[in-house]
Amino acid sequence: MPTRHHICCVAKTAFMNHHQRLRLIGGVNADGAWWKMPEADAIAGIEAGRWSFFIAGEREVVVAISRYATKYLKTAADALQPESLLALPECR
């Protein structure tokens, strides 16, 4: 069973392509400690069944594949762009 983690912040890139918009994600553990990880590590963790992620409102974060066969994160409710993740504040 994957451990579930709440994403509270992101670090964005300057790219405008949907599959290149995020650099990393971050959140807070149950013990109050902050965590951050590169998007590629989060994708690998989801695919390996180690982690699952969500944002406020219990919106599930999923791995999407661009038409260029590049994997990226977005919520299940988002269309092409990871709009819900991009709306989160920048990680410090």
BELNORCOR-V736396 format. One record per pair of residues at least 12 apart in sequence whose ideal C-beta (glycine too) atoms are under 10 Angstrom apart, sorted by the first residue. I is the first residue (numbers start at 1). J is the second residue. D is the distance in whole Angstrom. If there is no record, write none. Layout:
i=I j=J d=D
i=I j=J d=D
This chain:
i=1 j=49 d=8
i=1 j=50 d=10
i=1 j=52 d=9
i=2 j=45 d=8
i=2 j=46 d=8
i=2 j=48 d=9
i=2 j=49 d=5
i=2 j=50 d=6
i=2 j=51 d=5
i=2 j=52 d=4
i=2 j=53 d=9
i=3 j=29 d=10
i=3 j=30 d=10
i=3 j=45 d=9
i=3 j=50 d=7
i=3 j=51 d=6
i=3 j=52 d=7
i=3 j=53 d=10
i=4 j=51 d=8
i=4 j=52 d=5
i=4 j=53 d=8
i=4 j=54 d=7
i=4 j=60 d=10
i=5 j=25 d=9
i=5 j=26 d=10
i=5 j=27 d=6
i=5 j=28 d=9
i=5 j=29 d=8
i=5 j=30 d=10
i=5 j=35 d=8
i=5 j=37 d=9
i=5 j=42 d=9
i=5 j=45 d=9
i=5 j=51 d=6
i=5 j=52 d=7
i=5 j=53 d=5
i=5 j=54 d=8
i=5 j=61 d=9
i=6 j=27 d=5
i=6 j=28 d=7
i=6 j=29 d=9
i=6 j=30 d=10
i=6 j=53 d=8
i=6 j=54 d=6
i=6 j=55 d=7
i=6 j=56 d=8
i=6 j=58 d=9
i=6 j=61 d=10
i=7 j=25 d=5
i=7 j=26 d=7
i=7 j=27 d=5
i=7 j=28 d=10
i=7 j=35 d=10
i=7 j=37 d=10
i=7 j=42 d=9
i=7 j=53 d=5
i=7 j=54 d=7
i=7 j=55 d=5
i=7 j=56 d=9
i=7 j=59 d=10
i=7 j=61 d=6
i=7 j=73 d=9
i=7 j=75 d=10
i=7 j=84 d=10
i=7 j=85 d=7
i=7 j=88 d=7
i=7 j=91 d=10
i=8 j=25 d=9
i=8 j=26 d=6
i=8 j=27 d=5
i=8 j=28 d=6
i=8 j=34 d=9
i=8 j=35 d=10
i=8 j=55 d=8
i=8 j=56 d=8
i=8 j=88 d=7
i=8 j=89 d=8
i=8 j=91 d=8
i=9 j=24 d=9
i=9 j=25 d=7
i=9 j=26 d=5
i=9 j=27 d=7
i=9 j=28 d=9
i=9 j=34 d=9
i=9 j=36 d=8
i=9 j=85 d=10
i=9 j=88 d=6
i=9 j=89 d=5
i=9 j=90 d=6
i=9 j=91 d=4
i=9 j=92 d=8
i=10 j=22 d=6
i=10 j=23 d=8
i=10 j=24 d=7
i=10 j=25 d=5
i=10 j=26 d=7
i=10 j=27 d=10
i=10 j=36 d=9
i=10 j=39 d=9
i=10 j=55 d=10
i=10 j=73 d=9
i=10 j=82 d=9
i=10 j=85 d=5
i=10 j=86 d=7
i=10 j=87 d=9
i=10 j=88 d=5
i=10 j=89 d=8
i=10 j=90 d=7
i=10 j=91 d=6
i=11 j=23 d=4
i=11 j=24 d=5
i=11 j=25 d=8
i=11 j=26 d=8
i=11 j=36 d=8
i=11 j=38 d=9
i=11 j=39 d=9
i=11 j=90 d=6
i=11 j=91 d=5
i=11 j=92 d=10
i=12 j=24 d=9
i=12 j=82 d=10
i=12 j=85 d=9
i=12 j=86 d=7
i=12 j=88 d=9
i=12 j=90 d=7
i=12 j=91 d=10
i=13 j=39 d=10
i=16 j=81 d=9
i=17 j=66 d=7
i=17 j=68 d=8
i=17 j=70 d=8
i=17 j=72 d=9
i=17 j=81 d=9
i=18 j=64 d=8
i=18 j=66 d=6
i=18 j=67 d=10
i=18 j=70 d=9
i=18 j=72 d=7
i=18 j=74 d=8
i=18 j=78 d=9
i=18 j=79 d=9
i=18 j=80 d=5
i=18 j=81 d=5
i=18 j=82 d=7
i=18 j=83 d=9
i=18 j=86 d=10
i=19 j=39 d=10
i=19 j=64 d=8
i=19 j=65 d=8
i=19 j=66 d=4
i=19 j=67 d=9
i=19 j=68 d=7
i=19 j=69 d=9
i=19 j=70 d=4
i=19 j=71 d=7
i=19 j=72 d=4
i=19 j=73 d=10
i=19 j=74 d=9
i=19 j=80 d=9
i=19 j=81 d=10
i=19 j=82 d=9
i=20 j=39 d=10
i=20 j=66 d=9
i=20 j=68 d=10
i=20 j=70 d=8
i=20 j=72 d=8
i=21 j=39 d=9
i=21 j=72 d=7
i=21 j=73 d=9
i=21 j=74 d=9
i=21 j=81 d=7
i=21 j=82 d=6
i=21 j=83 d=10
i=21 j=85 d=8
i=21 j=86 d=6
i=22 j=38 d=9
i=22 j=39 d=5
i=22 j=40 d=10
i=22 j=42 d=9
i=22 j=72 d=7
i=22 j=73 d=6
i=22 j=74 d=9
i=22 j=82 d=6
i=22 j=85 d=6
i=22 j=86 d=8
i=22 j=88 d=10
i=23 j=36 d=10
i=23 j=38 d=7
i=23 j=39 d=6
i=23 j=40 d=10
i=23 j=91 d=9
i=24 j=36 d=5
i=24 j=37 d=6
i=24 j=38 d=5
i=24 j=39 d=6
i=24 j=40 d=9
i=24 j=41 d=8
i=24 j=42 d=8
i=24 j=91 d=7
i=25 j=37 d=6
i=25 j=38 d=8
i=25 j=39 d=6
i=25 j=41 d=9
i=25 j=42 d=6
i=25 j=53 d=7
i=25 j=55 d=9
i=25 j=61 d=8
i=25 j=73 d=7
i=25 j=85 d=7
i=25 j=88 d=8
i=25 j=91 d=8
i=26 j=88 d=9
i=26 j=89 d=10
i=26 j=90 d=9
i=26 j=91 d=4
i=26 j=92 d=8
i=27 j=53 d=8
i=27 j=54 d=10
i=27 j=55 d=9
i=27 j=88 d=10
i=27 j=91 d=9
i=34 j=91 d=8
i=34 j=92 d=8
i=35 j=91 d=10
i=36 j=91 d=6
i=36 j=92 d=9
i=37 j=51 d=9
i=37 j=53 d=10
i=39 j=63 d=10
i=39 j=71 d=9
i=39 j=72 d=7
i=39 j=73 d=6
i=39 j=82 d=10
i=39 j=85 d=9
i=40 j=71 d=8
i=40 j=72 d=10
i=40 j=73 d=10
i=42 j=61 d=8
i=42 j=63 d=9
i=42 j=73 d=6
i=43 j=61 d=10
i=43 j=62 d=10
i=43 j=63 d=5
i=43 j=64 d=10
i=43 j=71 d=5
i=43 j=72 d=8
i=43 j=73 d=7
i=44 j=63 d=9
i=44 j=71 d=9
i=46 j=61 d=8
i=46 j=62 d=8
i=46 j=63 d=5
i=46 j=71 d=9
i=46 j=73 d=8
i=47 j=63 d=6
i=47 j=71 d=8
i=53 j=73 d=8
i=53 j=75 d=9
i=53 j=85 d=9
i=54 j=75 d=8
i=54 j=76 d=10
i=55 j=75 d=6
i=55 j=77 d=10
i=55 j=84 d=6
i=55 j=85 d=7
i=55 j=87 d=9
i=55 j=88 d=7
i=56 j=84 d=9
i=56 j=87 d=10
i=56 j=88 d=8
i=57 j=75 d=9
i=57 j=77 d=9
i=57 j=84 d=9
i=59 j=74 d=10
i=59 j=75 d=4
i=59 j=76 d=7
i=59 j=77 d=6
i=59 j=78 d=9
i=59 j=84 d=6
i=59 j=85 d=9
i=60 j=75 d=6
i=60 j=76 d=5
i=60 j=77 d=8
i=61 j=73 d=6
i=61 j=74 d=7
i=61 j=75 d=6
i=61 j=76 d=8
i=61 j=78 d=9
i=61 j=82 d=9
i=61 j=84 d=9
i=61 j=85 d=7
i=62 j=74 d=7
i=62 j=75 d=7
i=62 j=76 d=5
i=62 j=77 d=10
i=62 j=78 d=9
i=62 j=82 d=10
i=64 j=76 d=9
i=64 j=78 d=8
i=64 j=79 d=10
i=64 j=80 d=8
i=64 j=81 d=10
i=64 j=82 d=8
i=66 j=80 d=8
i=67 j=80 d=9
i=72 j=85 d=9
i=73 j=85 d=6
i=74 j=86 d=9
